[in-house]
Amino acid sequence: MNQTARDRLAAATGVVALALALAATVIGRVDFGTTFSIDGDDVRIESVGARSPAAREGFEPGMRVISLDGLGLLTLPSFVYEENSPDGTYPAQTPRVSPLVPTAIHFEDGVLQRLVVAPVTDLTAVRASLLERPAELIAQDPAYTFVPRNYTQDLREATLPLFAGILVMIVGGWWLATGRGGESLRSIAVPLAVGTALPLLVQPLAATWSPPAVLAAGLLAPFGLGILGLSLADRVSEDELRGVARMAAVGCAGGAMVVGAAQLQLPPSQMVGLVWGGLGAAAVLLPGLAAAGPLRNLDGLTSQSGRLLQSAELAAAGATPVMSLATGSTGFLLLPLSAWLIALVVAGRSTIRPLARLAVRAQLQRDLIVAATEAERARVAADIHDDALQELTLLVRRLDDRGDTEGSEIARTVSDRLRAICGDLRLPILDDLGVGPALDWLVLRIERLSGGEVRLERSDGTRPPPEVELAIFRVAQEALGNAVKHGRPPIVVRYHATAAGASLSVDDAGPGIAEDAAALAEHDGRFGILNMQQRAEQIGAILDVRRWPAGGTHVALEWRPR
């Protein structure tokens, strides 16, 4: 699944969660989780949901209902005192008990039927076993349970996280998509905004305690976090670690969805919510840390400042939904999400912005150097073509006219070499036909110089932008030059281009490059590797230079359109 498909899926998930949350807020009611049965004038609790307010408050199946929604259904034995005497003293006789046994109150036909199907707002019940011992009901407080807090108030209070989630999803998505949150987060703006907003959006669903709504809340939030986790996993540069990050995102999100679906059948426990939240947090935190963590291939201040900035942005992207999940369980003043966002703003102003300015300045300097190099190449090629080659052509003709065959051949050889140099400096074939035919021409030239096999395998159904083609060709040129100089044939060049991106690899059969050569290129003065790294950074590509375990150097360039 590509990033565009993930964006659409994340946006659809956010819209569904928002619509359900609004419906729960506007027309939703708290489902107390009880069903009732009627036996004459007696009303009993028939069933209690495993994870429901009734179960949390201690109600059990089989209890006799004393009052329901404020209407008394059962009169319990209690002491009844006579009225006071005129002088204000209590009568001397012992108070009587009335009624002697628990007595159900009689109602007209249909009253109880309508009462038990209406939403429960208040419920008082007693265990049936206690009703068989009336004396105990009089001697001590009745052992019935009741609703100590207003669950409806929780549903009303869930509107604050709902509005915060709407703000995060809309404003946060726009802010990230415009690049204000960092260039490395622009491509994952939609999954990040939706993943951060979902734990807040589903709060009204969970507050209704309705099994379908609770199920939707338990599934939607981990699903959106899994999409974000996959988007973060794609930012991991190492292939092996990228695969592990993807499995972590899918596995943790899937586990959270299983817990969210199974919680309806589990007994009430805070541990269930902690496991659900922990798995959802791991689905984004692990890929985020994997994408932000590897800083082993830093090569100088230019790359370091940009890489540190990207690392900080990706780490923040993985941690922000975790704070949103924690906010869903606490809710007070939207902590800790609000505190986390404030901390990000402060850190951005004091740390991230200076890094960003340094990275932009370094990138501008690098681009100017590359542009100046290409301009100088073009100028030198034009000077050679317009001056030296023209004069050599005239010299060849004069030598031919005088019959100096040997001098004429030497002049032609020099002329051919100068034309080849002009081709290296300025490439009309690259501009006209693309990097694929240009690589064909380059491989043929390198094969003549190497004295061994140099093979090109290419599949170029589409052409990348001109600046990308130029960078790919220059990297191939440098890599082939190093392969001829330091390696040995056979040398294999592979080039593949589609609408989704372009890749180049150059492999030789030599002894192989040192393991730390790429990391220490600037320190050791390996300008060839530095040149390839600068070309890759200029187009936003990934360059990988390493030694094969069995010997030989592998140079790979991977580019994807932004």
Summary of the structure (lengths in Angstrom):
residues: 562
radius of gyration: 38.0
end to end distance: 16.2
largest distance: 155.3
contacts: 1811
relative contact order: 0.07
helix: 62%
strand: 13%
